């Protein structure tokens, strides 16, 4: 009899979970586990908790949704607190498991966790599943990944590379190993900030069930037909897809999104806007493959460049985090982020550029603030985008400075966004 552990990481779903499918196919008994790390609440070197309240809440909602889904298929989800590399070997000994199945995450800390489990004697089976396209299907080896996104996209499209079909959720999960381990109880439910995520008549949380509701609603509407024209909006739920929070926690897979996109195009027609959703999914893939290719270099002060280490001013950085820089448009964005745990893509670029190019602060500090605050934090995309703005990553222009005055004029011409977030007290009141 084969007893195994499935370790959920950033894949809090049963549908289209390739690693879980592999575990189910290779285990007679399977323990499903998620491990909450003490690092979540540790203080960063920049002076704030690594995970903020919004991000923790959204993840816990996703976990609660996963627990209910697991229960409905005859399994149980064990949630433990500690370092996975310490917790999993102990539990494996308790239940007589030698194998651990999990998804691959191409970032230094996550890679180190898997290495530590192997050093502890566990047989770890990693499965790549977080991207739309599989690395094996690309028209080049990862070592030959183009250094510019446009070249990557063109190569993929010339080769007509398509995503593999999404997998259905298992109808029934393998039995839980004995002796029984007490599963974690329901997580505390709390409302997700509705400013950005919810349609006015549809309350959403971090669960896979809510992700599916949102996907069905979005692609069942006409919104994808005008995505390219509206994607630079700043407020509300309809200006962009708002898929990123569920993609980040893994409550939703990009291949599932792609299937809904193609079904929408079949019903309503394809155009530049529906193509642009594919385009954005490719950007997400590119940053994953970029991380797979370059590894720890992306986390160094210089990134991939030969630039000297960035300077930093702690006081200016603190004012930036608080939305108190004195620039109304930038401050509005940062107050929005703190109050809701979300920020439009346009504003992410503006506030990141302002920190790096106007305040001359360390890009890594800004990346850490986003990691703490964003409910859709994703290690590959976050670092990739910050390096891009800083000119230390995948950018042929060697850095992007966004003129905040011009950005305000172009995207908030009537000042409505600045008025909405103009009062610092709004953070406490929201």
ABEGO torsion letter per residue (X at the ends): XBBBBBBBBABBBABGBAAAAAAAAABABBBBBBBBBAAAABBBAAGBBABBAAAAAAAAAAAAAAAAAAAAAGBBBBBBBEBAAAAAAAAAAAAGBABBBBBBBBBAAAAAAAAAAAAAGBBBBBBBAABABBAAABABBAAABBABAAAAAAAAAAAGBBBBBBBBBBABBBBBBOBBBBBBBBBBBBBBBAAAABBAABBBBABAAAAAAAAAAAAABAAAAAAAAAAABABEAAABAGAAAAAAAGABBAAAAAAAAAAAAAAAEBBAAAAAAAAAAAAAAAAAAAAAAAEAAAABAAEABABBBBBBBAAAAAAAAAGAAGBAAAAAAAAAAAAAGBBBAAAAAAAAAAAAAAAGBBAAAAAAAAAAABAABBAAAAAAAAAAAAGABBBAAGEBBBBAAAAAAAABAAGAAAAAAABAAAAAAX
